[in-house]
């Protein structure tokens, strides 16, 4: 019984730690401008590391008008 209580306390601690992590990192919102690092591309998308659990994808066509964008530098 005492062991079950200790396990529940550990679970609560993990839950609290996870909630604190989520509040520190925040959530992305549609239309929000964020910085990231381009990590790859294919014929239609650019893959961006935003520092979150998943990478972001941006349609390649959004970069075509940017004179500073050069696929050879990736």
DSSP file (Angstrom, degrees, kcal/mol; ACC not computed):
  #  RESIDUE AA STRUCTURE BP1 BP2  ACC     N-H-->O    O-->H-N    N-H-->O    O-->H-N    TCO  KAPPA ALPHA  PHI   PSI    X-CA   Y-CA   Z-CA
    1    1 A X     >        0   0    0      0, 0.0     4,-1.9     0, 0.0     5,-0.1   0.000 360.0 360.0 360.0 -46.5    0.0    0.0    0.0
    2    2 A X  H  >  +     0   0    0      1,-0.2     4,-2.2     2,-0.2     5,-0.1   0.881 360.0  54.3 -61.9 -37.5    2.8    2.4    0.9
    3    3 A X  H  > S+     0   0    0      1,-0.2     4,-2.4     2,-0.2    -1,-0.2   0.894 105.4  53.1 -63.8 -39.4    4.5    1.6   -2.3
    4    4 A X  H  > S+     0   0    0      2,-0.2     4,-2.3     1,-0.2    -1,-0.2   0.894 108.0  50.9 -61.8 -40.2    1.4    2.5   -4.3
    5    5 A X  H  X S+     0   0    0     -4,-1.9     4,-2.2     2,-0.2    -2,-0.2   0.911 109.8  49.5 -64.2 -41.9    1.3    5.9   -2.5
    6    6 A X  H  X S+     0   0    0     -4,-2.2     4,-2.2     2,-0.2    -2,-0.2   0.906 110.3  51.1 -63.9 -40.5    4.9    6.5   -3.4
    7    7 A X  H  X S+     0   0    0     -4,-2.4     4,-2.4     1,-0.2    -2,-0.2   0.899 109.4  50.4 -62.9 -40.6    4.2    5.6   -7.1
    8    8 A X  H  X S+     0   0    0     -4,-2.3     4,-2.3     2,-0.2    -1,-0.2   0.894 109.2  51.5 -64.1 -39.2    1.3    8.0   -7.1
    9    9 A X  H  X S+     0   0    0     -4,-2.2     4,-2.2     2,-0.2    -2,-0.2   0.900 110.2  49.2 -64.0 -40.0    3.5   10.7   -5.7
   10   10 A X  H  X S+     0   0    0     -4,-2.2     4,-2.5     2,-0.2    -2,-0.2   0.903 110.0  51.0 -65.2 -40.8    6.0   10.1   -8.4
   11   11 A X  H  X S+     0   0    0     -4,-2.4     4,-2.7     1,-0.2    -2,-0.2   0.905 109.9  49.9 -63.1 -41.3    3.3   10.2  -11.1
   12   12 A X  H  X S+     0   0    0     -4,-2.3     4,-2.8     2,-0.2    -1,-0.2   0.903 109.6  51.6 -63.5 -40.7    2.1   13.5   -9.7
   13   13 A X  H  X S+     0   0    0     -4,-2.2     4,-2.5     2,-0.2    -2,-0.2   0.915 111.0  47.4 -63.1 -42.4    5.6   14.8   -9.8
   14   14 A X  H  X S+     0   0    0     -4,-2.5     4,-2.8     2,-0.2    -2,-0.2   0.926 111.6  51.0 -63.2 -43.6    6.0   13.8  -13.4
   15   15 A X  H  X S+     0   0    0     -4,-2.7     4,-2.5     1,-0.2    -2,-0.2   0.923 111.5  47.4 -59.9 -44.8    2.6   15.3  -14.3
   16   16 A X  H  X S+     0   0    0     -4,-2.8     4,-2.2     1,-0.2    -1,-0.2   0.905 112.2  49.8 -63.6 -41.4    3.7   18.6  -12.6
   17   17 A X  H  X S+     0   0    0     -4,-2.5     4,-2.2     2,-0.2    -2,-0.2   0.910 111.4  49.1 -64.1 -41.7    7.0   18.5  -14.5
   18   18 A X  H  X S+     0   0    0     -4,-2.8     4,-2.6     2,-0.2    -2,-0.2   0.914 111.0  49.2 -64.3 -43.6    5.3   17.9  -17.8
   19   19 A X  H  X S+     0   0    0     -4,-2.5     4,-2.1     1,-0.2    -1,-0.2   0.886 110.9  50.7 -63.5 -38.6    2.8   20.7  -17.2
   20   20 A X  H  X S+     0   0    0     -4,-2.2     4,-1.7     2,-0.2    -1,-0.2   0.905 110.3  50.2 -64.7 -40.8    5.7   23.1  -16.3
   21   21 A X  H  X S+     0   0    0     -4,-2.2     4,-2.3     1,-0.2     5,-0.3   0.925 110.2  49.9 -62.7 -45.1    7.5   22.1  -19.5
   22   22 A X  H  X S+     0   0    0     -4,-2.6     4,-2.1     1,-0.2    -1,-0.2   0.896 110.1  49.9 -61.4 -40.5    4.4   22.7  -21.6
   23   23 A X  H  < S+     0   0    0     -4,-2.1    -1,-0.2     1,-0.2    -2,-0.2   0.824 111.5  49.5 -70.6 -29.2    3.9   26.1  -20.1
   24   24 A X  H  < S+     0   0    0     -4,-1.7    -2,-0.2     1,-0.2    -1,-0.2   0.898 116.3  40.1 -73.6 -41.0    7.6   27.1  -20.7
   25   25 A X  H  < S-     0   0    0     -4,-2.3    -2,-0.2    -5,-0.1    -3,-0.2   0.788  96.8-162.3 -81.4 -27.2    7.6   26.0  -24.4
   26   26 A X     <  -     0   0    0     -4,-2.1     2,-0.4    -5,-0.3    -1,-0.1  -0.052  21.6 -77.0  72.7-179.3    4.1   27.3  -25.2
   27   27 A X        -     0   0    0     -4,-0.1     2,-0.2     0, 0.0    -5,-0.0  -0.910  36.3-117.7-119.4 146.8    2.0   26.4  -28.2
   28   28 A X        -     0   0    0     -2,-0.4     2,-0.4     4,-0.0    -2,-0.0  -0.598  29.6-157.1 -79.3 144.4    2.3   27.5  -31.8
   29   29 A X    >   -     0   0    0     -2,-0.2     3,-2.1     1,-0.0     2,-0.0  -0.930  28.8 -92.3-122.9 148.7   -0.7   29.4  -33.1
   30   30 A X  T 3  S+     0   0    0     -2,-0.4     3,-0.1     1,-0.3    -1,-0.0  -0.332 112.7  17.5 -57.7 133.4   -1.8   29.8  -36.7
   31   31 A X  T 3  S+     0   0    0      1,-0.3    -1,-0.3    -2,-0.0     2,-0.2   0.309  91.4 134.9  86.8  -8.5   -0.2   33.0  -38.3
   32   32 A X    <   -     0   0    0     -3,-2.1     2,-0.6     1,-0.1    -1,-0.3  -0.522  52.9-133.1 -75.0 139.4    2.4   33.3  -35.6
   33   33 A X        +     0   0    0     -2,-0.2     2,-0.3    -3,-0.1    -1,-0.1  -0.839  34.6 167.6 -95.6 124.2    6.0   34.0  -36.8
   34   34 A X        -     0   0    0     -2,-0.6     2,-0.3    -6,-0.0    -6,-0.0  -0.898  31.9-117.2-131.8 160.6    8.6   31.8  -35.2
   35   35 A X        +     0   0    0     -2,-0.3     2,-0.3    15,-0.1    -2,-0.0  -0.757  39.4 157.1 -98.7 147.6   12.3   31.1  -35.9
   36   36 A X        -     0   0    0     -2,-0.3     2,-0.5    15,-0.0    14,-0.2  -0.926  39.1-106.2-155.3 176.8   13.5   27.6  -36.9
   37   37 A X  E     -A   49   0A   0     12,-2.2    12,-3.2    -2,-0.3     2,-0.3  -0.963  30.8-124.0-117.5 126.3   16.4   25.9  -38.7
   38   38 A X  E     +A   48   0A   0     -2,-0.5    10,-0.2    10,-0.2     3,-0.1  -0.533  32.3 173.4 -68.9 125.5   15.9   24.4  -42.1
   39   39 A X  E     -     0   0A   0      8,-2.8     2,-0.3     1,-0.3     9,-0.2   0.480  56.9 -30.0-114.3  -6.2   16.9   20.7  -41.9
   40   40 A X  E     -A   47   0A   0      7,-1.1     7,-2.9     2,-0.0    -1,-0.3  -0.968  49.8-151.5 172.0 176.7   15.9   19.4  -45.3
   41   41 A X  E     -A   46   0A   0     -2,-0.3     5,-0.2     5,-0.3     2,-0.2  -0.980   1.3-164.1-160.7 164.1   13.6   19.7  -48.3
   42   42 A X        -     0   0    0      3,-2.3    -2,-0.0    -2,-0.3    18,-0.0  -0.632  56.4 -68.1-135.0-161.0   12.1   17.8  -51.2
   43   43 A X  S    S+     0   0    0     -2,-0.2     3,-0.1     1,-0.2    -2,-0.0   0.644 130.2  19.8 -72.4 -12.3   10.4   18.9  -54.4
   44   44 A X  S    S+     0   0    0      1,-0.2    16,-2.4    16,-0.1    17,-0.4   0.556 119.0  44.1-131.5 -13.0    7.4   20.4  -52.7
   45   45 A X  E     - B   0  59A   0     14,-0.3    -3,-2.3    15,-0.1     2,-0.4  -0.951  54.6-143.6-139.6 155.5    8.3   21.1  -49.0
   46   46 A X  E     -AB  41  58A   0     12,-2.7    12,-2.3    -2,-0.3     2,-0.5  -0.971  22.9-142.2-114.1 133.6   10.9   22.6  -46.7
   47   47 A X  E     -AB  40  57A   0     -7,-2.9    -8,-2.8    -2,-0.4    -7,-1.1  -0.841  18.5-167.5-101.8 131.0   11.3   20.8  -43.3
   48   48 A X  E     -AB  38  56A   0      8,-2.9     8,-3.3    -2,-0.5     2,-0.7  -0.961  20.0-139.8-126.1 130.7   12.1   23.1  -40.3
   49   49 A X  E     +A   37   0A   0    -12,-3.2   -12,-2.2    -2,-0.4     6,-0.1  -0.803  23.7 173.9 -86.0 115.0   13.3   22.2  -36.8
   50   50 A X        -     0   0    0     -2,-0.7    -1,-0.1     4,-0.4   -15,-0.1   0.367  55.2-104.0-102.1   2.2   11.3   24.5  -34.5
   51   51 A X  S    S+     0   0    0      1,-0.3     2,-0.2   -14,-0.1     4,-0.1   0.660  87.0 112.1  82.5  16.0   12.6   23.0  -31.3
   52   52 A X  S    S-     0   0    0      2,-0.4    -1,-0.3     1,-0.0    -2,-0.1  -0.507  87.7 -88.5-110.1-178.2    9.3   21.1  -30.7
   53   53 A X  S    S+     0   0    0     -2,-0.2     2,-0.3    -3,-0.1    -2,-0.0   0.860 111.9  37.8 -61.8 -37.7    8.4   17.4  -30.7
   54   54 A X  S    S-     0   0    0     -4,-0.0    -2,-0.4     1,-0.0    -4,-0.4  -0.829  86.1-115.8-115.4 154.0    7.7   17.5  -34.4
   55   55 A X        -     0   0    0     -2,-0.3     2,-0.2    -6,-0.1    -6,-0.2  -0.500  30.3-120.4 -81.2 156.6    9.3   19.3  -37.3
   56   56 A X  E     -B   48   0A   0     -8,-3.3    -8,-2.9    -2,-0.2     2,-0.4  -0.637  18.2-149.6 -93.0 155.9    7.4   21.9  -39.3
   57   57 A X  E     -B   47   0A   0     -2,-0.2     2,-0.4   -10,-0.2   -10,-0.2  -0.991  11.1-174.1-126.6 137.8    6.8   21.8  -43.0
   58   58 A X  E     -B   46   0A   0    -12,-2.3   -12,-2.7    -2,-0.4     5,-0.1  -0.994  35.0-106.2-128.9 133.0    6.4   24.8  -45.3
   59   59 A X  E >   -B   45   0A   0     -2,-0.4     3,-1.8   -14,-0.2     4,-0.3  -0.365  26.7-130.5 -58.4 134.8    5.5   24.6  -49.0
   60   60 A X  G >> S+     0   0    0    -16,-2.4     3,-2.1     1,-0.3     4,-0.6   0.820 102.9  69.2 -56.7 -34.1    8.5   25.3  -51.1
   61   61 A X  G >4 S+     0   0    0    -17,-0.4     3,-0.6     1,-0.3     4,-0.4   0.740  86.2  67.8 -61.3 -22.5    6.6   27.8  -53.2
   62   62 A X  G <4 S+     0   0    0     -3,-1.8    -1,-0.3     1,-0.2    -2,-0.2   0.697 102.9  46.3 -69.7 -16.8    6.6   30.2  -50.2
   63   63 A X  G X4 S+     0   0    0     -3,-2.1     3,-1.7    -4,-0.3     6,-0.3   0.580  86.7  88.8 -97.5 -12.5   10.4   30.5  -50.5
   64   64 A X  T << S+     0   0    0     -4,-0.6    -1,-0.1    -3,-0.6    -2,-0.1   0.774  87.8  49.2 -64.1 -28.1   10.6   31.1  -54.3
   65   65 A X  T 3  S+     0   0    0     -4,-0.4     2,-0.7    -3,-0.2    -1,-0.3   0.500  88.0  98.2 -87.7  -3.5   10.2   34.9  -54.0
   66   66 A X    X   -     0   0    0     -3,-1.7     3,-1.3     1,-0.2    -3,-0.0  -0.765  58.7-161.3 -88.6 113.0   12.9   35.3  -51.4
   67   67 A X  T 3  S+     0   0    0     -2,-0.7    -1,-0.2     1,-0.3    -3,-0.0   0.729  89.7  57.2 -67.3 -20.1   16.2   36.3  -53.0
   68   68 A X  T 3  S+     0   0    0     -3,-0.0     2,-0.5     2,-0.0    -1,-0.3   0.580  83.1 100.0 -85.4 -10.1   18.2   35.1  -50.0
   69   69 A X    <   +     0   0    0     -3,-1.3     2,-0.4    -6,-0.3    -6,-0.0  -0.669  46.2 171.2 -82.7 123.8   16.8   31.6  -50.1
   70   70 A X    >   -     0   0    0     -2,-0.5     3,-1.7     1,-0.1     4,-0.4  -0.946  26.4-158.0-136.9 112.0   19.3   29.2  -51.7
   71   71 A X  G >  S+     0   0    0     -2,-0.4     3,-1.1     1,-0.3    -1,-0.1   0.769  92.2  66.4 -60.3 -26.0   18.6   25.4  -51.7
   72   72 A X  G 3  S+     0   0    0      1,-0.2    -1,-0.3     2,-0.1     0, 0.0   0.742  95.0  57.6 -69.3 -21.7   22.4   24.8  -52.2
   73   73 A X  G <         0   0    0     -3,-1.7    -1,-0.2     1,-0.2    -2,-0.2   0.591 360.0 360.0 -83.8 -10.0   23.2   26.2  -48.8
   74   74 A X    <         0   0    0     -3,-1.1    -1,-0.2    -4,-0.4    -2,-0.1   0.491 360.0 360.0 -78.0 360.0   20.9   23.8  -47.0
